[in-house]
Amino acid sequence: MKKQVALVLAVGLVLTMSLGAKAQSKLGLMGVGGKAGLVMPEGEIGNTLGLGGVVRLGHVIPAIALDAFVDFWKKSYDVGVIGYKSSVSYTEIAIAALGKYYFPMQGNVKPYAGAGLGLTIGTSSVKIEGGGVYGVPMNESASSSDTNLGVHFVGGAEMPLTPTLDGFAELKYSIDGADYLSIMAGVVYKLGK
């Protein structure tokens, strides 16, 4: 249910953004950059470092920008239970597009909020080994991979660092295979105006 509500909200945002986009749109490759920060997945996975790339694709209308991003994070940990050791690993790659609304403000800091859709590729693996309570040796492993539709909600701010470089910080909540909250900071090199 949570994913369906998020999908309806994201589609509504995209439809709203498309209104009045005829002569005012300025789309193209406007900038490229990178980001890093803290990723906090729901459940037992635990917090980890996330990395990503950002591509600015221009403005649909003056107040609404279109960005694409790729995010990557991985978490591995060990769990020991009654003579057995389990090694667990989870990896996620999100490839998505975001529509970002820039709030009208004076000054260099430009706050924004937005939403987007994309694909999320998640893989997980578990390896269990040990002698157990009765000394029965075990050495088993299993893995799985899946691709999900992801919905992303973002809020943040950006500001120019130099004439060709913008810095940004953002908070993003992603609803996909492993729902997570991320706090990222990064830079974008401007390619066009």
C-alpha positions as CSV (number, residue, x, y, z in Angstrom):
1,M,0.0,0.0,0.0
2,K,2.8,2.4,0.9
3,K,4.5,1.9,-2.5
4,Q,1.2,2.4,-4.4
5,V,0.5,5.7,-2.6
6,A,4.1,6.9,-3.3
7,L,3.7,5.9,-6.9
8,V,0.5,7.9,-7.3
9,L,2.1,10.9,-5.6
10,A,5.2,10.7,-7.9
11,V,3.0,10.4,-11.1
12,G,0.9,13.3,-9.9
13,L,4.1,15.4,-9.5
14,V,5.4,14.5,-13.0
15,L,2.0,15.4,-14.5
16,T,1.9,18.7,-12.7
17,M,5.4,19.5,-13.8
18,S,4.5,18.9,-17.4
19,L,1.9,21.6,-17.5
20,G,3.1,24.8,-19.1
21,A,6.4,23.2,-20.2
22,K,6.0,24.1,-23.9
23,A,8.2,27.2,-24.7
24,Q,9.8,27.5,-21.2
25,S,11.7,24.2,-21.2
26,K,15.4,24.1,-21.5
27,L,16.6,20.5,-21.5
28,G,20.0,19.1,-22.2
29,L,23.2,18.1,-20.5
30,M,23.7,20.9,-18.0
31,G,26.0,19.4,-15.4
32,V,27.7,16.3,-14.0
33,G,28.8,15.5,-10.5
34,G,29.2,13.1,-7.6
35,K,27.9,12.7,-4.0
36,A,28.6,10.7,-0.9
37,G,26.9,10.3,2.5
38,L,25.1,8.1,5.0
39,V,22.6,5.5,4.0
40,M,20.2,4.2,6.6
41,P,18.2,1.2,5.4
42,E,15.1,0.0,7.2
43,G,15.3,-3.3,9.0
44,E,18.4,-5.1,10.2
45,I,20.8,-4.1,7.5
46,G,22.5,-1.3,9.4
47,N,23.8,2.1,8.3
48,T,26.5,2.4,5.6
49,L,28.3,4.7,3.2
50,G,26.6,5.6,0.0
51,L,28.1,6.9,-3.2
52,G,26.5,8.3,-6.3
53,G,26.6,10.2,-9.6
54,V,24.4,13.1,-10.7
55,V,23.5,14.4,-14.1
56,R,21.6,17.7,-14.5
57,L,19.3,17.6,-17.4
58,G,18.0,21.2,-17.4
59,H,14.6,22.7,-16.5
60,V,11.2,21.6,-17.6
61,I,9.9,25.1,-16.5
62,P,12.0,27.7,-14.8
63,A,11.2,26.5,-11.2
64,I,11.4,22.7,-11.9
65,A,14.6,21.0,-12.8
66,L,15.1,17.4,-14.1
67,D,18.0,15.4,-12.7
68,A,19.2,11.8,-13.2
69,F,21.2,9.9,-10.6
70,V,22.9,6.6,-9.9
71,D,23.3,5.6,-6.2
72,F,25.3,2.7,-4.8
73,W,25.6,1.3,-1.4
74,K,26.7,-2.0,0.2
75,K,26.6,-3.4,3.7
76,S,28.2,-6.6,4.9
77,Y,28.1,-7.9,8.5
78,D,28.5,-11.1,10.5
79,V,26.1,-12.8,12.9
80,G,27.0,-15.6,15.2
81,V,24.4,-18.0,16.7
82,I,25.1,-21.2,18.7
83,G,28.3,-22.3,17.1
84,Y,27.4,-21.0,13.6
85,K,28.7,-17.9,11.9
86,S,26.6,-16.2,9.2
87,S,28.1,-13.6,6.8
88,V,25.4,-11.4,5.2
89,S,25.9,-9.0,2.4
90,Y,23.4,-6.6,0.7
91,T,24.1,-4.3,-2.3
92,E,21.8,-1.8,-4.0
93,I,22.1,0.3,-7.1
94,A,19.4,2.8,-7.9
95,I,19.1,4.4,-11.3
96,A,16.4,7.1,-11.4
97,A,15.2,10.5,-12.6
98,L,14.0,13.3,-10.2
99,G,11.9,16.3,-10.8
100,K,13.0,19.1,-8.3
101,Y,11.0,22.2,-7.5
102,Y,13.2,25.2,-6.5
103,F,11.5,27.4,-3.9
104,P,11.8,31.1,-4.8
105,M,14.4,32.6,-2.5
106,Q,16.8,35.5,-2.6
107,G,20.4,34.8,-2.1
108,N,22.8,32.1,-3.2
109,V,21.2,29.2,-1.3
110,K,18.4,27.5,-3.4
111,P,16.2,25.0,-1.4
112,Y,14.3,22.3,-3.3
113,A,11.9,19.4,-2.9
114,G,11.0,16.8,-5.4
115,A,10.2,13.2,-6.3
116,G,11.2,10.7,-9.0
117,L,11.0,7.2,-10.3
118,G,13.6,4.7,-11.3
119,L,14.9,1.1,-11.2
120,T,16.6,-0.4,-8.2
121,I,18.8,-3.5,-8.5
122,G,19.3,-5.3,-5.2
123,T,21.4,-8.3,-4.4
124,S,21.8,-10.2,-1.2
125,S,23.9,-13.2,-0.1
126,V,24.2,-15.3,3.1
127,K,27.0,-17.7,4.0
128,I,26.6,-20.0,7.0
129,E,29.5,-22.0,8.4
130,G,30.5,-23.6,11.6
131,G,30.2,-26.7,13.8
132,G,27.0,-26.0,15.6
133,V,25.9,-27.3,18.9
134,Y,26.3,-30.9,18.1
135,G,29.5,-30.5,16.1
136,V,27.7,-31.0,12.8
137,P,29.7,-29.1,10.2
138,M,27.9,-26.7,8.0
139,N,29.1,-24.7,5.0
140,E,26.1,-23.4,3.0
141,S,25.5,-20.2,1.0
142,A,22.6,-18.6,-0.8
143,S,22.1,-15.4,-2.8
144,S,19.3,-13.6,-4.6
145,S,18.9,-10.6,-6.9
146,D,15.9,-8.6,-7.9
147,T,14.9,-5.4,-9.7
148,N,12.2,-3.2,-8.4
149,L,10.5,0.1,-9.3
150,G,11.7,2.7,-6.9
151,V,10.0,5.9,-5.8
152,H,12.3,8.6,-4.4
153,F,11.4,11.7,-2.4
154,V,14.1,14.4,-1.9
155,G,14.6,17.7,-0.1
156,G,17.7,19.8,0.0
157,A,19.6,22.9,-0.9
158,E,22.3,23.9,-3.3
159,M,24.6,26.9,-3.7
160,P,27.3,28.0,-6.0
161,L,30.9,27.3,-4.8
162,T,32.6,28.7,-7.9
163,P,31.3,30.0,-11.2
164,T,31.4,26.5,-12.6
165,L,30.8,24.3,-9.5
166,D,27.7,24.0,-7.3
167,G,27.6,22.2,-4.0
168,F,24.5,20.6,-2.6
169,A,23.2,18.7,0.5
170,E,20.0,16.6,0.4
171,L,17.9,14.2,2.4
172,K,16.3,11.5,0.3
173,Y,13.8,8.7,1.2
174,S,13.7,5.8,-1.2
175,I,10.9,3.2,-1.4
176,D,12.1,0.2,-3.3
177,G,13.5,-3.3,-2.5
178,A,15.2,-2.1,0.7
179,D,13.6,1.2,1.8
180,Y,16.2,3.7,3.0
181,L,16.8,7.2,4.1
182,S,20.0,8.9,2.9
183,I,21.8,12.1,3.8
184,M,24.2,13.1,0.9
185,A,26.4,16.0,0.0
186,G,28.1,16.5,-3.3
187,V,29.2,18.8,-6.1
188,V,28.0,19.4,-9.7
189,Y,30.3,20.7,-12.5
190,K,28.2,23.0,-14.7
191,L,28.3,22.3,-18.4
192,G,25.6,24.6,-19.7
193,K,23.5,27.6,-18.7
